[in-house]
């Protein structure tokens, strides 16, 4: 689904050279998240739009993988009173359902 709307891009190459495996995985994502504030009856941003590029490289089958996360923007998480109340309600409902 995310591939269709162009939010998620996945590039994967797996090469076999002289019995050794070379891996190069690239993931590009544009992340954002909204939550519903019951007090104002409106959606509010929890995560501001954030573009991230992740790459995983492994030069041979026997070496460690190198994982790199890059972003040009700072990750902004909005914590408001409405969000705190939503988290509190979720916690209460989860604890109530475990009884």
C-alpha positions as CSV (number, residue, x, y, z in Angstrom):
1,X,0.0,0.0,0.0
2,X,2.8,2.5,0.9
3,X,4.6,1.7,-2.4
4,X,1.5,2.7,-4.4
5,X,1.2,6.2,-2.9
6,X,5.0,6.8,-3.2
7,X,5.7,7.2,0.5
8,X,7.9,4.1,0.8
9,X,10.7,3.2,-1.5
10,X,12.7,0.0,-1.1
11,X,15.8,-0.9,-3.1
12,X,17.4,-4.2,-2.5
13,X,20.4,-5.8,-4.3
14,X,21.9,-9.2,-3.4
15,X,25.0,-10.2,-5.3
16,X,26.8,-13.5,-5.3
17,X,30.5,-13.0,-6.1
18,X,33.1,-15.8,-5.6
19,X,30.8,-17.4,-3.0
20,X,30.5,-14.2,-1.0
21,X,27.3,-12.3,-0.6
22,X,27.1,-8.5,-0.9
23,X,24.0,-6.8,0.3
24,X,22.9,-3.2,-0.2
25,X,19.4,-2.3,1.1
26,X,18.1,1.3,0.9
27,X,14.8,2.5,2.5
28,X,13.4,6.0,1.9
29,X,10.4,7.0,4.0
30,X,8.4,10.1,4.7
31,X,6.8,9.6,8.1
32,X,4.1,11.6,9.9
33,X,1.5,10.7,12.5
34,X,-1.8,12.3,13.7
35,X,-3.9,11.4,16.6
36,X,-7.5,12.3,17.5
37,X,-7.9,14.8,20.4
38,X,-11.2,14.0,22.1
39,X,-11.2,17.3,23.9
40,X,-11.1,19.5,20.8
41,X,-12.7,16.8,18.5
42,X,-10.0,17.3,15.9
43,X,-6.9,15.5,14.6
44,X,-3.6,16.9,15.8
45,X,0.0,16.1,14.6
46,X,1.9,13.7,16.9
47,X,4.9,13.5,14.5
48,X,5.6,16.3,12.2
49,X,6.5,15.2,8.6
50,X,10.0,13.7,8.7
51,X,11.9,12.3,5.7
52,X,14.4,9.5,6.6
53,X,16.9,7.5,4.5
54,X,18.1,4.2,5.9
55,X,20.7,2.0,4.4
56,X,21.9,-1.5,5.3
57,X,25.2,-2.8,3.8
58,X,27.0,-6.1,4.3
59,X,30.2,-6.6,2.2
60,X,30.5,-10.3,2.6
61,X,28.5,-13.1,4.2
62,X,30.8,-13.2,7.2
63,X,31.1,-9.5,8.0
64,X,28.8,-7.4,10.2
65,X,26.0,-5.3,8.7
66,X,26.4,-1.6,8.7
67,X,23.1,0.3,9.4
68,X,22.9,4.0,8.7
69,X,20.0,6.3,9.4
70,X,20.1,9.8,7.8
71,X,17.7,12.7,8.0
72,X,18.1,16.4,7.0
73,X,15.3,17.5,9.5
74,X,15.0,17.1,13.2
75,X,12.4,14.7,14.4
76,X,9.6,16.7,16.0
77,X,7.2,15.0,18.5
78,X,4.3,17.1,19.7
79,X,3.3,16.2,23.3
80,X,0.3,18.2,24.3
81,X,-2.1,18.0,27.2
82,X,-4.7,16.3,24.9
83,X,-2.1,13.7,23.9
84,X,-1.2,13.0,27.6
85,X,-4.9,12.5,28.3
86,X,-5.3,10.1,25.4
87,X,-2.3,8.1,26.6
88,X,-3.8,8.0,30.1
89,X,-7.2,6.7,28.7
90,X,-5.4,4.0,26.6
91,X,-3.4,2.9,29.7
92,X,-6.6,2.7,31.8
93,X,-8.4,0.7,29.1
94,X,-5.5,-1.8,28.6
95,X,-5.2,-2.3,32.4
96,X,-9.0,-2.8,32.6
97,X,-9.0,-5.4,29.8
98,X,-6.3,-7.4,31.6
99,X,-8.4,-7.9,34.6
